[in-house]
Amino acid sequence: MALDLAGGAGAAASTPYEVAGGSGRRSRAWRVGSWGPNAAITYALDELRRKSRDLSRKNAFAGAAVDKLVDNIIGTGIVPRSIAARSVVGLSEEQAKRVKREDAEFRAALQSLFLAWTDEADSVGAHDFYGLQAIAVTGMVEGGESFTRLRTRLLSDGLTVPLQLQVLEGDHCDHMKTDATNRIRQGIQFSAIGGRTGYYLRREHPGDAFMSTGGIDEALVPAGDVCHLYRARRPGQDRGEPWLARALRTLYDLDQYFDAELVRKKNAARLVAFIKRSLDAGEEGDPGSGPMGSDPADDGVAVIEMEPGTVQVLADGEDVEMCEPTDVGANFEPFVREAKRSVAAAVGLLYEVLSGDYSQMDDRTLRAALNDFRRSVERWQHHLVVYQFCRPIWRRWIDLALLSGALKLPAGMTRQQAYAVEWVPQAWSYIHPVQDVEGKMKEVQAGFSTRTRVVARAGYDVEQVDAENAADNSRADELKLSYTSDGRKAEKAPATAASAQPDDPPQPGTPQTT
């Protein structure tokens, strides 16, 4: 006798999850395989890449989705801000000041050197370092992943730092290459404890084999010389899938629907009316002739061009039946909007960002939606681009800058201290400039944040901003100029402070002048 989970006797036991259990009437046809994180993608990656790239080339929304993701993740670039510094614990005040001054000079020299190198970063000379960031992310979004080779150059090559980068699509690493004996899985070689030790990379793209003179043979490249940029959706996943994967079917069907609707509209606009002719009573099968029957085609049917303002006289036995094609009515726009929402959700975008349609959003709703979207973008920036792409490149660049003599560490600074860096993405645009700036000012005044963090969130270096402010103030003093941006003078204080009585206590958060 079966015992019901609810306590009743004699009833058939139900599964913990009715839909997923497969025992229900609606779930009997739902049968899926137990694919591992790597087996699932091994057999589908080639097809996913081909279809994703095909739609990106031909479909406006697929191309826009890729562009919008790259625009928001990279924009003008994720810029390094060195925070290299030595410890001043245990030093005298004078020694601490000297160390801080030398560290600041080292950071300034490092930043200047890196800026000069960014124009030389591309091994083919087509982009700067930040353009390579955009290309690498484009390859990841469109094809699932990208590989960047760190190519060490000779000193005789005359580069600022002897390092250049070569961005490759994921096809350069054969995901079908597997050898359990040598611990090779999906074109990646692993150590005995599971760490990546190398990548088997093809010299040429397999899709460009007909253009290559040297073939597409592959070589094992040490893992330390490769940045593998991809998004793992499952623990243990070694290769990445295109970000359009979940939207491919919708994009393909929507593109066909648009094409069919365009053809239908085109034909409906061109087709005006049908002319009916009655047979001549005297000659059966011989169509009548008249003003609208002149110049018949080879099959005896005449085509008439209608022009605006035409008044046509019909011949005897002719009748006109106007063409009234069926229209989709008011259902077209809601259907297309929901299809776009489905595509946007599949790729991780907002519908408004993908479509450019903000007609159904007010300011409050837009702010909430953008905050949620920006949180996703910041996750991709930090966990993917910064960690998988920027971090290894920065460390290799520091090493080669020191080895080549282009950069010299201050006495007592370690290599690990020189590696210290913050990567600053392009700042988000203000939604309400006045309110946003006032909010940041109040955060700093209340001690909830610092100028350094606020300036960094805006995409700038606080030391550079301070230096520019000092230079502006010095130049203004020399020219005997006064600007409201100079907060050093009492007359520039906020109106609330100026209107207070001398004996009144200062208001909280009001800047004080001395």
N, C-alpha and C positions, 0 to 999 in steps of 0.2 A: 504494500500500500504506500503510494507516494504522499509525502507530506508537503503541503503548500508552504511557501516561505512566509506567508502571512499568518500561518497557524492553522489553516484549514486542512482537513484530511481528505484524501481521495483526489485532490486536484493535481494536475501536472505541474511539476516544478518549472518556474520560469528562469530564463538566463539573467545574469546580472545586468547586461546591457541588451535590451530587446532588439534594437536596430543593428548593433554591431555583432550580436550573437549569431545572426544568420538563420535563426529558427522561425522568425516571423514570416508572414506571407509576403510582405513587401521586401524582405531582405534575402529571399532565397536565391535570387539571381545575382546578388552582390558577392562575388568571389574574388579575393585579391591574394597575391602571393606575399610571402614573408621575405621581402627583399631587404638586404643589409644596406647600410649607407653608401657603400661603394658599388655593390652589385647592381643596385637600382639605376645608377647613373652610367655605368659602363656600357650598357646596351642601348641607351637612349641619347647619349651626349652628342653624337654626330648629327642625328636628325634634329635634335633641339637646336643645335647651333645653326644648321642650315636654314631652318624655318625662321628662327629668330632674326638672323641677318637678312633673309629675304624680305621679311615684313618691315624691318628697319629701313631697307632701301626703298620699298614700294608703298608702304602704308603710312599715311600722315601721322596717325596717332601713335603708332609704334615708334616711328622716328622721333616724335615729340617726347614720348616717354623717356627714351634714352637721353635725349638732349637735356630735358628738365632735371633728370637725376644727376647728370654730370654737372649741370649748372649749380645745383644746390649743394652737392657734395664737395666740389672743387672750386667752382667760380673762377676767380682770378688766381687761386692757388692757396695751399696751406703752407704758411711761411714759418720757418724756424726762428725762435727767439732764444738765444743762448742765455742760460742762467748759471754758467760755470762760475764757481767761486770756491775759495779755500776757507777752511774753518778759522775763525778768529778767537775761538775759545782759549782762554789762558793768556792771551796777548794783552799788552798794555794798550791804552787808548791810542797812543801815537802809532804803535805798530799796527793796530787794527785799521786805522785810517789809511796807512800806507798800503796794506794788503788789499783793502777794498778799492783803493784808487788803481792799483795795478790790475786787479781783476776786471774793473770796468774798462780799462784800456785794452786788456786782452779780449774782452767780449766785443768791443767796438772793432778791433782789428779782425776778429773772426767773422763778424757779420759782414764787414766790407769785403773780405776775401770770398765768402760764400756768394755774395751778390755778384761779384765779378765772374765766378765760376758758373752761375746759372745759365749764362748765355752759351757756355761751352759744353753743357751737360749732355746734349743729344749726340749720339755717335754718328748720326747722319746729318747733323747740322740744320734740321728743319724746325726745331722747337727749342724753347728754353726749358728749364727744369719744371716749371709750373705747367707748361704745355704738355710735358711728358706725364705729369700727374693726371691731366684730363684724358690723355690717350689711354693710359693704363686703366683708368676707371671706366672709360667707354668700352674697352675690351672686356672688362669684368661684367658690366651690365649687359652688353649685347651678346657676348659669347660665353659668359659664365666665369671667366678667369683671364688673367694675363700674367705673363712672365717678364721680368725685367732683369737683364744680365748686367752685372757690375763689371765693366771692362777696364782693367788697369792698363794705363798707357805708359809709354816711355817718357823720361824727362826731356828727351830730344824732340818730343812732339810739341813742346812749347805751350802746354796748357797751364792755366793758373794752378790747378791741382790735377795730377795725372789720373783722372778718373772720368769715364764717360758711361752713359747708360744706353742700353738697347732694349726697347719694349717689343715684346713678341706676343702674338695671339696664342691662345691655349692650344691650337692645333699643332704647334711646334713640339709639344710633348705628347707622344702617342699614348692615349689612355688605355689602349688595348694591350700594351706591353706589360706582361706579368710573368714573373719567374719566381716561384716560391723558394727554390734552392738558393738563389742569390738575394732573397728578400726584396724583390722588385714588385711593386704593385702600382698599376695604372701609370707606368712610366716614371715612378719615383722610387729611388732606392732608400731603404731604411736600415738602421743599425739593429743590433741584436736586442736593444732595449726600446726600439720603436721610434727613435729619432730620425729625422730626414738627413741623409748624407749626400744625396745627389739627385740630379734630374737628367733624364735622357732627352736632350733637345735636338730637334732636327735643324740642320743648317738653313734650310729653306722651307717656306710654307708649302704643305702638300698640295694646296690649291694652285700654287704658282710653279708646279714642277715643270710644266711645258716651257716656262720662261727661263728656267735655271740651266746653267751650263755645268755646274758642279754637282748636280744631283741633290737628293734630299737625305743623304746619310746623316746619322745622328751621332752625338757624342755625349759622354757622361760629364756633366758640369757639376762641380762641388756645390752643395746646398748654400754655402756661405757666399757664393757668387751669384745667387739668384734670389729675387724677390717674387714670391708667388702670391698674387693678389686675388683672393676669391672669398666668397661668402659661404661658410659651411652651415647648412640648415639642420644637420644631424651630428651628434657626437661621433667622432671617428671618420668623418667624411674627408676624403683626400682631394677631390676635385670639385670644381664649382659648376653649377647649372646656370643657364641664362636667366636673368631676372624676368624676362618676358614669358617664361615657360608656362605659367599658370594662365596667361592671357592669350596664348597663341590661337586657340580655337575661336575664341570670341573675336579677336582681331581679324582673323581670316574670314569668318562668316559675316562680320560687320562690313568688311571691305566689299565682299560680294553683294551684300544687300544694298550698299550705297551705289554700286555699279548698276545693279538691276533697276533701282529706283531712278537713277539718272537716265538710263535708256528709256524707261517707261515715260518719264516726263518729256524727254526729247521727242519721242514718237507721238505723244499726245499733243504736243505743241505743233508738230508738223502736219498731223492728220486733221483736216477740217471737216470734210463731209464725204458722203458716198452718193454717187449719181446712179439712179435706177433708170433703165431704159426698157420700154416695152417693145416686143418684137413687131415688125411691120406685118400687118394683117395679110398683105399680098405676097410676101416672100418670107416664109418661115425660116428662122435661124439667121436672118440678115438683120443686124441691129440698125436702128434708125439713125439718121444723121441729122445734125443740126449745129447750132452755135457751140454747144459744149462737146460735141462729138468730133470736132475737126482734128486732123493730124493724129489718127490713132496709132498706137504702137504696133509692133509686128503681130502681136497676138489679138489685135482688134480692140484693145482697151486704151482709151486716151487718158492722159494725165494732165490735169489742169492746175496751173499755178494761180493761187488766190493772192490778191493784193489788197491793201487797205482801201476801203471806199468802193470796192468793186460792186457794180450792179449788173448781174448777169441775166440775160434772157434765155430761158429754156426752150428747147425745141419741143415739138409735139411728141408726146409719149415719154418725156423725161420728167423725173422727180428727184428731189434732193433730200437726203436723210442726213442730218447733222450728226457729227461724231461727238459723243459725250463719254470720254474714258473715265473709268472708275478712279477715284482719288483715295489716298490713304487717310485723308482727313486730319483730325487733331491727334491721332495716335502716333504720328511719325516722330515728333519732337520728344515726347516722354520716353518712347522706346529707345531712341538714340541716346538720350541722356542717361538712362539706366545702363545701357551697354557701355558707355564711357565710364560710368561710376564703377562698373565691374572691372574694367581694364585698369583704372586708376588704383583700385584696391588691390588688384593682383600684383602690380609692380611696386606698390608702396608710396604712391603719390596721392595728393588730394585731387578730387575731380576738378576743382577750380584751377589748380596749377596746370593740370594736363590740358584742359579745354580752354582756359582763359575766360570762362563764363563765371562771373561773380555776381550775377543778377539776383541770385536767390540767397545772398548772404548779407547780413548787416555787420557793422564794425565789431560788435561783441562776439558774434559767432565766428567771424573771420579770425579774430585774435586767438580764440580758443582752438580753432582748427590748425592755425599756423603754429601755435605753441606745441601741439601734439606732433605735427609733422616735423618740426625742427628738432624735437627730441629724437626722432628716428634718424634724422640726418646726422646729428651729433654722434649717435651711436655708430653709424657707418664710418664717419670720419675718424673716430678714435680707434675703434676695434679693428677696422680694416685698413684704411689708407695710412694712418699714422703708424700703426704697429707693423703691418706687413710690408709697407713700401717705404715710408719716410725714415723710420727708425734705423733699419739696416743700412740705408744709403748714407745717413748722417754719420753713423759710426765709421763706415768705410772711408768716408770723405775726411773725417778728422784724422784717422790713421794715416792716410796718404798725404794729407797736408803737413803732418808732423814729420813723416819720413822724408818727404821731398824738401823740407826746410822752408816751405811757404808759411808755416805757422810755428811758433815756438811757445812752449808752456812756461808760465812764470815759475820761479823757483818754489818747489814744494807742492805744486798742483799735480794731482795724479791724472792718469788717462780717464778714469771713471768720472772724475770731477769735470773734466773737459767735455765729456759726453752730455752733461746735463743740458736739457733743452726743453722748451715748450713749443708745441706746434700750434700756430694761431690760424684758424680758417678765416676766410673773408667774412667780415661782420655782416650780420643781418640788417637789412634796411629797417628804418623806423616805421612803425605803423602810425603812431601819433608822435611826431618829433618832439613837440613841446612837453607832452606828458612823459614820454620815455626819458628825456634828458633830465627833467625835474625828479623823476623817480630815482635815477642813478645818483644825482646830487644828494638826495636825502639818505640814500643807502650809505654813502661815504660819510656824510655828516653824523649819522647815527652810529657809525662804527660797524654796520652790518657788512661792509665791504671795504675795499681799499682802492685808491686811485690806480694802483698797479693792475688790479684785476679788472677794473672798469675799462681802462685803456686797452688791456689785452683783449677783452671781449669785443672791442671795437676794431680789432685787427691791427693795432699799432704797438710799438715798443715804447714803454713809459720813459725809459732813459732817453730815447730819441726825442720824444715829445717834450721832456723837460729841457733838453738841450736847445731845442728850437724855441721854446718859450723864453729861455734865458737870452738867446741871441736876439729875439724880437724885442724884448724889453731893453736890452743894451742899445740896440740900434735906435729905438724910440727915444731913449734918454739922450743919446748923442745929438739927435735931430730936434730935441725939445718938443717931442710929440706926446700926446696923451690919448689913450684909447680906453674904452670901457672894458676891454679884455684884460687890462692890467689891474689886478686886484690888490696891488701893494699899497695903494693910496686910500686914505680915509674917505675921500669924496666918491670913491667907486663902490662903497659899501651898499648893500641892499637898502631899499627905501624903509623897510621896517626898522632897521638899526638907526638910520639917520633921523627918523621921526621920534625916536625914544628920548625921554628926558635924561639929563646927565645923571641924575640920581637913581634912575630906573635900573633894576638888575638886568643883565643881558638875557635875551630870550634864548631858550635852548635851540641849538643848531645854527645860531647866527654867527657868521665869521667875525672874529674880533681883530681889530687892527691896533698896532702899537707904534 
